[in-house]
Amino acid sequence: MKALVNIKSICLTIMLASCIVVSAQSFSSIGSAFQNGNSSTLAKYFDGNVELTILNTEAVYSKGQAEMVIKNFFNSNSPNGYKVVHNGDSGSGAKYQIGELKTSSGSYRTYVYAKDKMGSMLIQEIRIEKN
């Protein structure tokens, strides 16, 4: 009986650790997507609806619409560098990343907010502001 409890504890620990690795990989991929101006990779992590604030335009878009808006931004502002400034967690299982995006037209501050939904970190909000 004690051996069964130990096995269950080990399995639970492995599952929790794998969730942490998946969310860390997600945020690494998000940074790479900004670096490369890859809207389709970024959209893989979008929830069904995403709140986007790009410069002075703010709206809630469907996943597909949000991908097109980000793609248009990247087409107009070709990325040539991205640096993560800060990663953080909220008490409710959400994560955020603040970064600096260098583009052909200048420098931008990015903010990405994602929540855990059924074991996957899904982006709820992206803000891109002029630095």
OpenMM code with the backbone's topology and positions (N, CA, C; nanometers):
from openmm import Vec3, app, unit

residues = "MET LYS ALA LEU VAL ASN ILE LYS SER ILE CYS LEU THR ILE MET LEU ALA SER CYS ILE VAL VAL SER ALA GLN SER PHE SER SER ILE GLY SER ALA PHE GLN ASN GLY ASN SER SER THR LEU ALA LYS TYR PHE ASP GLY ASN VAL GLU LEU THR ILE LEU ASN THR GLU ALA VAL TYR SER LYS GLY GLN ALA GLU MET VAL ILE LYS ASN PHE PHE ASN SER ASN SER PRO ASN GLY TYR LYS VAL VAL HIS ASN GLY ASP SER GLY SER GLY ALA LYS TYR GLN ILE GLY GLU LEU LYS THR SER SER GLY SER TYR ARG THR TYR VAL TYR ALA LYS ASP LYS MET GLY SER MET LEU ILE GLN GLU ILE ARG ILE GLU LYS ASN".split()
positions = [
    Vec3(0.0824, -0.1192, 0.0000),
    Vec3(0.0000, 0.0000, 0.0000),
    Vec3(0.0872, 0.1261, 0.0000),
    Vec3(0.1907, 0.1254, 0.0827),
    Vec3(0.2799, 0.2399, 0.0912),
    Vec3(0.3516, 0.2618, -0.0426),
    Vec3(0.3887, 0.1526, -0.1088),
    Vec3(0.4547, 0.1625, -0.2391),
    Vec3(0.3621, 0.2260, -0.3417),
    Vec3(0.2325, 0.1941, -0.3369),
    Vec3(0.1346, 0.2511, -0.4290),
    Vec3(0.1205, 0.4017, -0.4070),
    Vec3(0.1207, 0.4445, -0.2822),
    Vec3(0.1130, 0.5870, -0.2500),
    Vec3(0.2374, 0.6583, -0.3022),
    Vec3(0.3550, 0.5990, -0.2869),
    Vec3(0.4794, 0.6582, -0.3371),
    Vec3(0.4773, 0.6701, -0.4884),
    Vec3(0.4280, 0.5676, -0.5571),
    Vec3(0.4200, 0.5715, -0.7031),
    Vec3(0.3256, 0.6826, -0.7470),
    Vec3(0.2110, 0.6959, -0.6810),
    Vec3(0.1163, 0.8031, -0.7141),
    Vec3(0.1800, 0.9405, -0.6918),
    Vec3(0.2539, 0.9548, -0.5845),
    Vec3(0.3208, 1.0824, -0.5556),
    Vec3(0.4238, 1.1157, -0.6629),
    Vec3(0.4988, 1.0169, -0.7048),
    Vec3(0.5995, 1.0382, -0.8092),
    Vec3(0.5322, 1.0770, -0.9405),
    Vec3(0.4252, 1.0078, -0.9777),
    Vec3(0.3521, 1.0391, -1.1019),
    Vec3(0.2969, 1.1813, -1.0976),
    Vec3(0.2393, 1.2201, -0.9854),
    Vec3(0.1845, 1.3551, -0.9717),
    Vec3(0.2948, 1.4598, -0.9851),
    Vec3(0.4089, 1.4355, -0.9248),
    Vec3(0.5223, 1.5275, -0.9339),
    Vec3(0.5695, 1.5417, -1.0777),
    Vec3(0.5785, 1.4310, -1.1495),
    Vec3(0.6211, 1.4349, -1.2901),
    Vec3(0.5215, 1.5133, -1.3745),
    Vec3(0.3924, 1.4910, -1.3519),
    Vec3(0.2902, 1.5637, -1.4293),
    Vec3(0.2974, 1.7133, -1.4027),
    Vec3(0.3126, 1.7521, -1.2781),
    Vec3(0.3220, 1.8950, -1.2450),
    Vec3(0.4465, 1.9567, -1.3061),
    Vec3(0.5574, 1.8859, -1.2999),
    Vec3(0.6820, 1.9374, -1.3581),
    Vec3(0.6687, 1.9537, -1.5086),
    Vec3(0.6015, 1.8602, -1.5751),
    Vec3(0.5858, 1.8707, -1.7201),
    Vec3(0.4983, 1.9895, -1.7568),
    Vec3(0.3983, 2.0222, -1.6764),
    Vec3(0.3146, 2.1410, -1.7014),
    Vec3(0.3984, 2.2674, -1.6913),
    Vec3(0.4879, 2.2731, -1.5944),
    Vec3(0.5741, 2.3900, -1.5779),
    Vec3(0.6661, 2.4038, -1.6980),
    Vec3(0.7216, 2.2931, -1.7462),
    Vec3(0.8092, 2.2967, -1.8628),
    Vec3(0.7323, 2.3426, -1.9862),
    Vec3(0.6093, 2.2927, -2.0054),
    Vec3(0.5285, 2.3322, -2.1207),
    Vec3(0.5032, 2.4829, -2.1177),
    Vec3(0.4679, 2.5379, -2.0026),
    Vec3(0.4406, 2.6811, -1.9980),
    Vec3(0.5680, 2.7624, -2.0196),
    Vec3(0.6815, 2.7149, -1.9715),
    Vec3(0.8077, 2.7847, -1.9954),
    Vec3(0.8435, 2.7804, -2.1433),
    Vec3(0.8202, 2.6647, -2.2077),
    Vec3(0.8464, 2.6533, -2.3511),
    Vec3(0.7543, 2.7458, -2.4295),
    Vec3(0.6285, 2.7579, -2.3868),
    Vec3(0.5340, 2.8459, -2.4544),
    Vec3(0.5858, 2.9889, -2.4545),
    Vec3(0.6323, 3.0349, -2.3402),
    Vec3(0.6805, 3.1719, -2.3339),
    Vec3(0.8099, 3.1894, -2.4118),
    Vec3(0.8911, 3.0873, -2.4195),
    Vec3(1.0105, 3.0935, -2.5028),
    Vec3(0.9713, 3.1045, -2.6498),
    Vec3(0.8698, 3.0284, -2.6897),
    Vec3(0.8210, 3.0333, -2.8281),
    Vec3(0.7577, 3.1674, -2.8608),
    Vec3(0.6923, 3.2273, -2.7626),
    Vec3(0.6314, 3.3588, -2.7829),
    Vec3(0.7405, 3.4616, -2.8115),
    Vec3(0.8483, 3.4577, -2.7342),
    Vec3(0.9608, 3.5480, -2.7586),
    Vec3(1.0217, 3.5279, -2.8968),
    Vec3(1.0363, 3.4021, -2.9367),
    Vec3(1.0900, 3.3720, -3.0702),
    Vec3(0.9968, 3.4229, -3.1795),
    Vec3(0.8657, 3.4111, -3.1578),
    Vec3(0.7683, 3.4584, -3.2569),
    Vec3(0.7798, 3.6098, -3.2749),
    Vec3(0.7964, 3.6840, -3.1653),
    Vec3(0.8179, 3.8286, -3.1762),
    Vec3(0.9493, 3.8578, -3.2481),
    Vec3(1.0538, 3.7869, -3.2111),
    Vec3(1.1870, 3.8057, -3.2700),
    Vec3(1.1821, 3.7889, -3.4217),
    Vec3(1.1081, 3.6873, -3.4671),
    Vec3(1.1035, 3.6541, -3.6092),
    Vec3(0.9860, 3.7158, -3.6832),
    Vec3(0.8997, 3.7863, -3.6124),
    Vec3(0.7815, 3.8438, -3.6766),
    Vec3(0.6878, 3.7368, -3.7295),
    Vec3(0.6734, 3.6280, -3.6548),
    Vec3(0.5961, 3.5130, -3.6986),
    Vec3(0.4586, 3.5119, -3.6308),
    Vec3(0.3597, 3.5679, -3.6986),
    Vec3(0.2256, 3.5778, -3.6416),
    Vec3(0.1586, 3.4418, -3.6276),
    Vec3(0.1870, 3.3468, -3.7166),
    Vec3(0.1217, 3.2151, -3.7081),
    Vec3(0.1715, 3.1368, -3.5862),
    Vec3(0.3002, 3.1479, -3.5530),
    Vec3(0.3510, 3.0821, -3.4324),
    Vec3(0.2899, 3.1467, -3.3088),
    Vec3(0.2794, 3.2758, -3.3080),
    Vec3(0.2189, 3.3470, -3.1960),
    Vec3(0.0725, 3.3056, -3.1800),
    Vec3(0.0014, 3.2920, -3.2916),
    Vec3(-0.1412, 3.2579, -3.2889),
    Vec3(-0.1675, 3.1180, -3.2337),
    Vec3(-0.0681, 3.0306, -3.2372),
    Vec3(-0.0849, 2.8968, -3.1801),
    Vec3(-0.1193, 2.9047, -3.0316),
    Vec3(-0.0780, 3.0127, -2.9675),
    Vec3(-0.0971, 3.0275, -2.8235),
    Vec3(-0.2141, 3.1198, -2.7896),
    Vec3(-0.2898, 3.1650, -2.8899),
    Vec3(-0.4044, 3.2524, -2.8649),
    Vec3(-0.5213, 3.1717, -2.8093),
    Vec3(-0.5948, 3.2334, -2.7174),
    Vec3(-0.7225, 3.1788, -2.6747),
    Vec3(-0.8239, 3.2085, -2.7859),
    Vec3(-0.9482, 3.1705, -2.7696),
    Vec3(-1.0509, 3.1942, -2.8708),
    Vec3(-1.0684, 3.3406, -2.9043),
    Vec3(-1.0585, 3.4263, -2.8047),
    Vec3(-1.0622, 3.5717, -2.8216),
    Vec3(-0.9400, 3.6314, -2.7548),
    Vec3(-0.8847, 3.7341, -2.8177),
    Vec3(-0.7630, 3.7970, -2.7674),
    Vec3(-0.7839, 3.9487, -2.7668),
    Vec3(-0.7482, 4.0101, -2.6550),
    Vec3(-0.7515, 4.1561, -2.6471),
    Vec3(-0.6175, 4.2091, -2.6974),
    Vec3(-0.6227, 4.2907, -2.8029),
    Vec3(-0.5015, 4.3490, -2.8598),
    Vec3(-0.5037, 4.4995, -2.8439),
    Vec3(-0.3936, 4.5530, -2.7969),
    Vec3(-0.3718, 4.6969, -2.7960),
    Vec3(-0.2428, 4.7197, -2.8717),
    Vec3(-0.2561, 4.7774, -2.9901),
    Vec3(-0.1387, 4.8076, -3.0714),
    Vec3(-0.1379, 4.9572, -3.0945),
    Vec3(-0.0374, 5.0220, -3.0346),
    Vec3(-0.0257, 5.1669, -3.0315),
    Vec3(-0.1528, 5.2231, -2.9695),
    Vec3(-0.2360, 5.2963, -3.0428),
    Vec3(-0.3547, 5.3567, -2.9823),
    Vec3(-0.4839, 5.2851, -3.0185),
    Vec3(-0.4733, 5.1661, -3.0773),
    Vec3(-0.5916, 5.0909, -3.1169),
    Vec3(-0.6091, 4.9714, -3.0247),
    Vec3(-0.7267, 4.9646, -2.9606),
    Vec3(-0.7552, 4.8560, -2.8672),
    Vec3(-0.8867, 4.7900, -2.9061),
    Vec3(-0.8863, 4.6554, -2.9138),
    Vec3(-1.0087, 4.5820, -2.9459),
    Vec3(-0.9913, 4.4359, -2.9053),
    Vec3(-1.1027, 4.3657, -2.8990),
    Vec3(-1.1018, 4.2218, -2.8754),
    Vec3(-1.1293, 4.1553, -3.0096),
    Vec3(-1.0428, 4.0601, -3.0463),
    Vec3(-1.0502, 3.9928, -3.1757),
    Vec3(-1.0634, 3.8426, -3.1563),
    Vec3(-1.1224, 3.7763, -3.2554),
    Vec3(-1.1186, 3.6306, -3.2569),
    Vec3(-0.9741, 3.5887, -3.2826),
    Vec3(-0.9456, 3.4635, -3.2616),
    Vec3(-0.8096, 3.4111, -3.2815),
    Vec3(-0.7590, 3.4427, -3.4225),
    Vec3(-0.8405, 3.4167, -3.5236),
    Vec3(-0.8007, 3.4411, -3.6625),
    Vec3(-0.7804, 3.5885, -3.6930),
    Vec3(-0.8718, 3.6722, -3.6425),
    Vec3(-0.8595, 3.8168, -3.6638),
    Vec3(-0.7337, 3.8702, -3.5950),
    Vec3(-0.7094, 3.8235, -3.4726),
    Vec3(-0.5923, 3.8696, -3.3971),
    Vec3(-0.4634, 3.8338, -3.4709),
    Vec3(-0.4596, 3.7151, -3.5302),
    Vec3(-0.3412, 3.6757, -3.6070),
    Vec3(-0.3184, 3.7719, -3.7235),
    Vec3(-0.4257, 3.8107, -3.7925),
    Vec3(-0.4128, 3.9026, -3.9065),
    Vec3(-0.3663, 4.0417, -3.8608),
    Vec3(-0.4175, 4.0894, -3.7479),
    Vec3(-0.3772, 4.2205, -3.6962),
    Vec3(-0.2283, 4.2199, -3.6612),
    Vec3(-0.1834, 4.1140, -3.5942),
    Vec3(-0.0412, 4.1019, -3.5590),
    Vec3(0.0430, 4.0899, -3.6862),
    Vec3(-0.0044, 4.0125, -3.7837),
    Vec3(0.0680, 3.9970, -3.9102),
    Vec3(0.0835, 4.1324, -3.9801),
    Vec3(-0.0227, 4.2119, -3.9815),
    Vec3(-0.0162, 4.3459, -4.0420),
    Vec3(0.0845, 4.4344, -3.9690),
    Vec3(0.0866, 4.4245, -3.8353),
    Vec3(0.1842, 4.5020, -3.7580),
    Vec3(0.3268, 4.4607, -3.7970),
    Vec3(0.3528, 4.3296, -3.8024),
    Vec3(0.4862, 4.2813, -3.8391),
    Vec3(0.5232, 4.3203, -3.9821),
    Vec3(0.4260, 4.3209, -4.0731),
    Vec3(0.4540, 4.3618, -4.2119),
    Vec3(0.4923, 4.5095, -4.2194),
    Vec3(0.4316, 4.5912, -4.1355),
    Vec3(0.4618, 4.7349, -4.1343),
    Vec3(0.5838, 4.7696, -4.0498),
    Vec3(0.6183, 4.6816, -3.9577),
    Vec3(0.7276, 4.7051, -3.8625),
    Vec3(0.8116, 4.5781, -3.8539),
    Vec3(0.8977, 4.5594, -3.9500),
    Vec3(0.9766, 4.4358, -3.9603),
    Vec3(1.0673, 4.4174, -3.8378),
    Vec3(1.0424, 4.3111, -3.7579),
    Vec3(1.1235, 4.2890, -3.6380),
    Vec3(1.2680, 4.2556, -3.6700),
    Vec3(1.3593, 4.3093, -3.5900),
    Vec3(1.5005, 4.2732, -3.6037),
    Vec3(1.5663, 4.2481, -3.4680),
    Vec3(1.4847, 4.2325, -3.3638),
    Vec3(1.5373, 4.1988, -3.2320),
    Vec3(1.4273, 4.1955, -3.1277),
    Vec3(1.4408, 4.1065, -3.0316),
    Vec3(1.3454, 4.0987, -2.9217),
    Vec3(1.4194, 4.0552, -2.7965),
    Vec3(1.3909, 4.1244, -2.6867),
    Vec3(1.4549, 4.0922, -2.5587),
    Vec3(1.3476, 4.0851, -2.4516),
    Vec3(1.3473, 3.9761, -2.3765),
    Vec3(1.2560, 3.9635, -2.2629),
    Vec3(1.3096, 4.0506, -2.1507),
    Vec3(1.2260, 4.1416, -2.1018),
    Vec3(1.2635, 4.2294, -1.9914),
    Vec3(1.2237, 4.1669, -1.8584),
    Vec3(1.1065, 4.1021, -1.8572),
    Vec3(1.0574, 4.0457, -1.7314),
    Vec3(0.9516, 3.9394, -1.7592),
    Vec3(0.9570, 3.8294, -1.6852),
    Vec3(0.8523, 3.7270, -1.6815),
    Vec3(0.7953, 3.7259, -1.5414),
    Vec3(0.6657, 3.6984, -1.5293),
    Vec3(0.6069, 3.6925, -1.3967),
    Vec3(0.4849, 3.6033, -1.3924),
    Vec3(0.4405, 3.5757, -1.2701),
    Vec3(0.3224, 3.4934, -1.2444),
    Vec3(0.2257, 3.5709, -1.1581),
    Vec3(0.0983, 3.5455, -1.1808),
    Vec3(-0.0011, 3.6013, -1.0894),
    Vec3(-0.0442, 3.4891, -0.9960),
    Vec3(-0.1144, 3.5223, -0.8923),
    Vec3(-0.1595, 3.4223, -0.7976),
    Vec3(-0.2633, 3.3275, -0.8548),
    Vec3(-0.3258, 3.3627, -0.9659),
    Vec3(-0.4339, 3.2811, -1.0214),
    Vec3(-0.3873, 3.1874, -1.1323),
    Vec3(-0.2579, 3.1611, -1.1416),
    Vec3(-0.2067, 3.0700, -1.2434),
    Vec3(-0.1807, 3.1348, -1.3777),
    Vec3(-0.1927, 3.2651, -1.3851),
    Vec3(-0.1650, 3.3366, -1.5094),
    Vec3(-0.0175, 3.3744, -1.5139),
    Vec3(0.0320, 3.3971, -1.6348),
    Vec3(0.1710, 3.4391, -1.6546),
    Vec3(0.1727, 3.5611, -1.7447),
    Vec3(0.2780, 3.6389, -1.7309),
    Vec3(0.2934, 3.7528, -1.8200),
    Vec3(0.4398, 3.7675, -1.8586),
    Vec3(0.4603, 3.8330, -1.9715),
    Vec3(0.5955, 3.8586, -2.0205),
    Vec3(0.5998, 4.0007, -2.0745),
    Vec3(0.6996, 4.0749, -2.0316),
    Vec3(0.7229, 4.2097, -2.0827),
    Vec3(0.8515, 4.2036, -2.1634),
    Vec3(0.8469, 4.2616, -2.2819),
    Vec3(0.9638, 4.2554, -2.3679),
    Vec3(0.9869, 4.3847, -2.4426),
    Vec3(1.1015, 4.3903, -2.5093),
    Vec3(1.1355, 4.5046, -2.5934),
    Vec3(1.1569, 4.4527, -2.7351),
    Vec3(1.0753, 4.5027, -2.8267),
    Vec3(1.0787, 4.4612, -2.9666),
    Vec3(1.1437, 4.5707, -3.0500),
    Vec3(1.2532, 4.5363, -3.1156),
    Vec3(1.3200, 4.6297, -3.2074),
    Vec3(1.2686, 4.6002, -3.3473),
    Vec3(1.2289, 4.7058, -3.4185),
    Vec3(1.1786, 4.6886, -3.5542),
    Vec3(1.2431, 4.7906, -3.6472),
    Vec3(1.2095, 4.7774, -3.7739),
    Vec3(1.2607, 4.8704, -3.8749),
    Vec3(1.2113, 5.0128, -3.8508),
    Vec3(1.1004, 5.0257, -3.7781),
    Vec3(1.0444, 5.1588, -3.7553),
    Vec3(1.0626, 5.2096, -3.6126),
    Vec3(1.1379, 5.1363, -3.5301),
    Vec3(1.1619, 5.1823, -3.3942),
    Vec3(1.1505, 5.0714, -3.2919),
    Vec3(1.1483, 5.1128, -3.1662),
    Vec3(1.1457, 5.0205, -3.0536),
    Vec3(1.0077, 5.0213, -2.9888),
    Vec3(0.9599, 4.9026, -2.9497),
    Vec3(0.8284, 4.8882, -2.8881),
    Vec3(0.8392, 4.8063, -2.7608),
    Vec3(0.7541, 4.8382, -2.6659),
    Vec3(0.7424, 4.7603, -2.5427),
    Vec3(0.6254, 4.6646, -2.5633),
    Vec3(0.6463, 4.5361, -2.5336),
    Vec3(0.5392, 4.4377, -2.5490),
    Vec3(0.4987, 4.3840, -2.4122),
    Vec3(0.3732, 4.3480, -2.4037),
    Vec3(0.3189, 4.2872, -2.2828),
    Vec3(0.2287, 4.1732, -2.3284),
    Vec3(0.2555, 4.0524, -2.2794),
    Vec3(0.1748, 3.9359, -2.3129),
    Vec3(0.1219, 3.8772, -2.1827),
    Vec3(-0.0094, 3.8544, -2.1780),
    Vec3(-0.0748, 3.7978, -2.0607),
    Vec3(-0.1417, 3.6675, -2.1027),
    Vec3(-0.1081, 3.5571, -2.0344),
    Vec3(-0.1631, 3.4263, -2.0685),
    Vec3(-0.2169, 3.3571, -1.9436),
    Vec3(-0.3217, 3.2776, -1.9637),
    Vec3(-0.3818, 3.2007, -1.8549),
    Vec3(-0.3753, 3.0529, -1.8864),
    Vec3(-0.3687, 2.9736, -1.7814),
    Vec3(-0.3721, 2.8287, -1.7962),
    Vec3(-0.5163, 2.7857, -1.8184),
    Vec3(-0.5403, 2.7222, -1.9325),
    Vec3(-0.6723, 2.6681, -1.9630),
    Vec3(-0.6552, 2.5220, -2.0011),
    Vec3(-0.7014, 2.4343, -1.9144),
    Vec3(-0.6925, 2.2895, -1.9351),
    Vec3(-0.5505, 2.2436, -1.9656),
    Vec3(-0.4537, 2.2978, -1.8928),
    Vec3(-0.3155, 2.2541, -1.9044),
    Vec3(-0.2332, 2.3247, -2.0099),
    Vec3(-0.2912, 2.4208, -2.0815),
    Vec3(-0.2173, 2.4962, -2.1824),
    Vec3(-0.2214, 2.6445, -2.1485),
    Vec3(-0.1082, 2.7109, -2.1662),
    Vec3(-0.1042, 2.8548, -2.1459),
    Vec3(-0.1555, 2.9211, -2.2738),
    Vec3(-0.2658, 2.9931, -2.2636),
    Vec3(-0.3262, 3.0589, -2.3789),
    Vec3(-0.3239, 3.2098, -2.3601),
    Vec3(-0.2812, 3.2794, -2.4646),
    Vec3(-0.2698, 3.4249, -2.4597),
    Vec3(-0.4073, 3.4882, -2.4561),
    Vec3(-0.4271, 3.5748, -2.3576),
    Vec3(-0.5511, 3.6496, -2.3415),
    Vec3(-0.5375, 3.7927, -2.3931),
    Vec3(-0.4166, 3.8459, -2.3790),
    Vec3(-0.3952, 3.9877, -2.4113),
    Vec3(-0.2530, 4.0114, -2.4593),
    Vec3(-0.2418, 4.0981, -2.5604),
    Vec3(-0.1110, 4.1468, -2.6076),
    Vec3(-0.1207, 4.2980, -2.6205),
    Vec3(-0.0209, 4.3648, -2.5673),
    Vec3(-0.0091, 4.5098, -2.5853),
    Vec3(0.1254, 4.5402, -2.6517),
    Vec3(0.1218, 4.6275, -2.7497),
    Vec3(0.2444, 4.6742, -2.8156),
    Vec3(0.2392, 4.8253, -2.8124),
    Vec3(0.3335, 4.8851, -2.7405),
    Vec3(0.3364, 5.0302, -2.7220),
    Vec3(0.4697, 5.0862, -2.7691),
    Vec3(0.4678, 5.2055, -2.8243),
    Vec3(0.5916, 5.2720, -2.8675),
    Vec3(0.6786, 5.2970, -2.7449),
    Vec3(0.8058, 5.2652, -2.7554),
    Vec3(0.9008, 5.2892, -2.6457),
    Vec3(0.9446, 5.4329, -2.6424),
] * unit.nanometer
topology = app.Topology()
chain = topology.addChain("A")
for resn in residues:
    res = topology.addResidue(resn, chain)
    for name in ("N", "CA", "C"):
        topology.addAtom(name, app.Element.getBySymbol(name[0]), res)
